[in-house]
Amino acid sequence: MTSRPATSSPLPSRPWYLALGHRIATLWLVKMIGTTVGISGFFVVYFWVMHNPPSAPTVMPLTRLDHWVGVSGDAMVLYGSLWFYISLAPAFAKDKAQLQACARDAAIMAAIGLMVFWFFPTTVPVFPVDWSQYPALQFLKATDVGGNAFPSLHVAFAVFTAVLLRRQLRSVQAPAWVQALNMLWALGIVYSTLATRQHVLLDVLGGTLLAAVVCRAGSPRGELVPAGT
């Protein structure tokens, strides 16, 4: 009888949470500064465009779903969570190339949205709501007056981030519940844009379409990489 050569057992892959931790630590200073500067710069341009429209904004029409979704002060938590949520995609970028692709696609999406706002200014209707009954929403209405409605960049960035995080979580073999949490978080943010009356359904559909086009056109690099990287 001939003996078979001994085969070594495969090394266990790095657990998904350690893989994500390693990604966060990679280029962490660049990610932190870049995300902060990017969001801050976006807000400067966003509010300037909103307060200086070249023509009278068009009021977006309501649909049956807009009447069905009720106003919710609690939705403000989900609405505001977008700015932490979108920071996760660059934080989980595994290398410089993936980080650059994320920043590039986010910048393209923001630029398209801002150009639409400029050439086709829109606003949400004046809703018959006593905002004093919703203190958190009253503050939101005072700072963001409902302009730059279509497409909803709030929705666009939520969908864009959900797609990137889905790819990243799959690449490190994150469990199903983590991937489901990602999708539920994004859906919650989308819902919050309606429940806070910051957007209407047509804005949501426009933002979703914008994100889908950018994600489709963007580089697929990093969608599937070996687990533990």
C-alpha positions as CSV (number, residue, x, y, z in Angstrom):
1,M,0.0,0.0,0.0
2,T,1.2,3.5,-0.8
3,S,0.9,6.1,1.8
4,R,-0.9,9.3,0.9
5,P,0.9,12.5,1.5
6,A,-0.3,14.4,4.6
7,T,-2.5,17.3,3.8
8,S,-2.7,20.3,6.0
9,S,-6.1,21.5,7.1
10,P,-7.1,24.9,5.7
11,L,-6.4,27.8,8.1
12,P,-9.6,29.2,9.6
13,S,-10.7,32.4,8.0
14,R,-10.7,35.6,10.0
15,P,-14.1,36.2,11.7
16,W,-16.2,38.8,10.0
17,Y,-16.1,41.2,12.8
18,L,-12.4,41.1,13.0
19,A,-12.2,41.6,9.2
20,L,-14.3,44.7,9.5
21,G,-12.2,45.9,12.4
22,H,-9.1,45.5,10.2
23,R,-10.8,47.5,7.4
24,I,-11.7,50.3,9.8
25,A,-8.1,50.6,11.0
26,T,-6.9,50.7,7.4
27,L,-6.3,54.3,6.3
28,W,-8.5,55.4,9.2
29,L,-7.2,59.0,9.4
30,V,-7.8,59.5,5.6
31,K,-11.3,58.0,6.0
32,M,-12.1,60.2,8.9
33,I,-10.9,63.5,7.4
34,G,-12.2,62.7,4.0
35,T,-15.7,61.8,5.2
36,T,-15.9,64.9,7.4
37,V,-14.7,67.2,4.6
38,G,-17.0,65.5,2.1
39,I,-20.1,65.8,4.1
40,S,-19.3,69.4,5.2
41,G,-18.6,70.5,1.6
42,F,-21.8,68.9,0.4
43,F,-23.9,70.8,3.0
44,V,-22.4,74.1,2.0
45,V,-23.3,73.6,-1.7
46,Y,-26.7,72.0,-0.9
47,F,-27.9,74.9,1.3
48,W,-26.6,77.5,-1.1
49,V,-28.5,75.9,-4.0
50,M,-31.6,75.6,-1.9
51,H,-31.6,79.2,-0.8
52,N,-30.6,80.6,-4.2
53,P,-32.8,78.9,-6.8
54,P,-32.6,80.4,-10.3
55,S,-36.4,80.2,-10.7
56,A,-39.5,79.5,-8.6
57,P,-39.4,75.9,-7.2
58,T,-42.0,73.5,-8.5
59,V,-44.2,72.0,-5.8
60,M,-44.0,68.2,-5.9
61,P,-47.4,66.4,-6.2
62,L,-48.7,64.0,-3.6
63,T,-49.6,60.4,-4.2
64,R,-51.9,58.1,-2.3
65,L,-49.0,56.7,-0.4
66,D,-48.0,60.1,0.8
67,H,-51.4,60.5,2.5
68,W,-51.2,57.0,3.9
69,V,-47.8,57.5,5.7
70,G,-48.4,59.4,8.9
71,V,-46.3,62.1,10.4
72,S,-43.9,60.7,13.1
73,G,-41.6,62.7,15.4
74,D,-39.8,59.5,16.2
75,A,-38.8,59.2,12.5
76,M,-36.4,62.0,13.1
77,V,-34.0,59.6,14.7
78,L,-33.9,57.4,11.6
79,Y,-33.7,60.5,9.4
80,G,-30.7,61.9,11.2
81,S,-29.0,58.5,11.4
82,L,-28.2,58.8,7.7
83,W,-25.0,60.8,8.4
84,F,-23.6,58.0,10.5
85,Y,-24.9,55.3,8.2
86,I,-23.1,56.7,5.1
87,S,-19.8,56.9,7.0
88,L,-19.8,53.1,7.3
89,A,-19.2,52.5,3.6
90,P,-15.9,54.4,3.4
91,A,-14.9,53.1,6.9
92,F,-15.3,49.5,5.6
93,A,-13.3,50.1,2.4
94,K,-10.5,47.5,2.4
95,D,-7.9,49.5,0.5
96,K,-7.1,52.8,-1.2
97,A,-8.7,51.8,-4.5
98,Q,-12.0,50.8,-2.9
99,L,-12.0,54.0,-0.9
100,Q,-11.4,56.1,-4.0
101,A,-14.2,54.3,-5.9
102,C,-16.6,55.0,-3.0
103,A,-15.7,58.7,-2.8
104,R,-15.9,59.0,-6.6
105,D,-19.3,57.5,-7.0
106,A,-20.7,59.4,-4.0
107,A,-19.3,62.7,-5.5
108,I,-20.9,61.8,-8.9
109,M,-24.2,61.1,-7.3
110,A,-24.2,64.3,-5.3
111,A,-23.1,66.4,-8.4
112,I,-26.0,65.0,-10.5
113,G,-28.5,65.7,-7.7
114,L,-27.3,69.2,-7.2
115,M,-27.4,69.9,-10.9
116,V,-31.0,68.8,-11.0
117,F,-31.8,71.0,-8.0
118,W,-30.3,74.0,-9.8
119,F,-31.9,73.5,-13.2
120,F,-35.2,72.1,-11.9
121,P,-35.8,73.5,-8.4
122,T,-38.5,71.7,-6.5
123,T,-40.1,71.8,-3.0
124,V,-42.5,69.8,-1.0
125,P,-46.1,71.0,-0.4
126,V,-47.0,73.0,2.6
127,F,-48.5,70.2,4.8
128,P,-51.4,71.0,7.2
129,V,-49.4,69.9,10.2
130,D,-49.0,71.8,13.5
131,W,-45.2,71.4,13.8
132,S,-45.2,72.7,17.4
133,Q,-46.6,69.2,18.3
134,Y,-43.4,67.7,16.9
135,P,-40.4,69.7,18.4
136,A,-37.7,67.7,16.7
137,L,-39.4,68.1,13.3
138,Q,-40.0,71.7,14.0
139,F,-36.3,72.2,14.3
140,L,-35.7,70.3,11.1
141,K,-38.3,72.4,9.2
142,A,-36.5,75.5,10.4
143,T,-33.1,74.4,9.1
144,D,-34.2,72.5,6.0
145,V,-37.2,74.1,4.5
146,G,-38.2,71.3,2.1
147,G,-36.4,72.6,-1.0
148,N,-34.2,70.5,-3.2
149,A,-36.9,67.9,-3.1
150,F,-36.5,65.9,-6.3
151,P,-34.6,63.6,-6.4
152,S,-34.2,62.9,-2.7
153,L,-30.5,62.8,-2.0
154,H,-31.3,61.5,1.5
155,V,-32.8,58.4,-0.2
156,A,-30.1,58.3,-2.8
157,F,-27.3,58.1,-0.3
158,A,-29.2,55.6,1.9
159,V,-29.7,53.3,-1.1
160,F,-26.1,53.8,-2.4
161,T,-24.7,53.0,1.1
162,A,-26.9,49.9,1.4
163,V,-25.6,48.5,-1.8
164,L,-21.9,49.2,-0.9
165,L,-22.4,47.7,2.6
166,R,-24.1,44.7,1.2
167,R,-21.0,44.0,-1.0
168,Q,-18.7,44.6,1.9
169,L,-20.6,42.5,4.4
170,R,-20.8,39.6,1.9
171,S,-17.1,39.8,1.2
172,V,-16.3,39.2,4.9
173,Q,-19.0,36.6,5.2
174,A,-21.0,38.5,7.7
175,P,-24.0,36.6,9.1
176,A,-27.4,37.0,7.5
177,W,-28.8,39.0,10.5
178,V,-26.1,41.6,10.0
179,Q,-26.9,41.9,6.3
180,A,-30.6,42.1,7.1
181,L,-29.9,44.8,9.6
182,N,-28.2,46.8,6.9
183,M,-31.2,46.6,4.6
184,L,-33.6,47.4,7.3
185,W,-31.6,50.5,8.4
186,A,-31.7,51.8,4.8
187,L,-35.4,51.1,4.5
188,G,-36.0,52.9,7.8
189,I,-34.2,56.0,6.5
190,V,-36.2,55.9,3.3
191,Y,-39.4,55.7,5.3
192,S,-38.3,58.6,7.5
193,T,-38.1,60.9,4.6
194,L,-41.8,60.5,4.1
195,A,-42.7,60.4,7.8
196,T,-40.9,63.6,8.5
197,R,-42.6,65.2,5.5
198,Q,-39.2,66.2,4.0
199,H,-40.0,64.3,0.8
200,V,-42.8,62.8,-1.1
201,L,-43.0,59.5,-2.9
202,L,-41.8,60.9,-6.2
203,D,-38.7,62.3,-4.5
204,V,-38.1,58.8,-3.0
205,L,-38.4,57.1,-6.4
206,G,-36.1,59.7,-8.0
207,G,-33.4,59.2,-5.3
208,T,-33.7,55.4,-5.6
209,L,-33.3,55.6,-9.4
210,L,-30.3,57.9,-9.1
211,A,-28.5,55.6,-6.6
212,A,-29.3,52.6,-8.8
213,V,-27.8,54.2,-11.9
214,V,-24.6,55.3,-10.1
215,C,-24.2,51.9,-8.4
216,R,-24.7,50.2,-11.8
217,A,-22.3,52.4,-13.6
218,G,-19.7,52.4,-10.8
219,S,-16.8,50.0,-10.7
220,P,-17.7,46.6,-9.4
221,R,-14.3,46.4,-7.8
222,G,-14.4,45.1,-4.3
223,E,-17.9,43.5,-4.7
224,L,-16.5,40.0,-4.1
225,V,-13.2,39.6,-2.4
226,P,-11.7,36.8,-0.3
227,A,-13.1,36.5,3.2
228,G,-11.0,38.0,5.9
229,T,-9.5,40.8,3.8
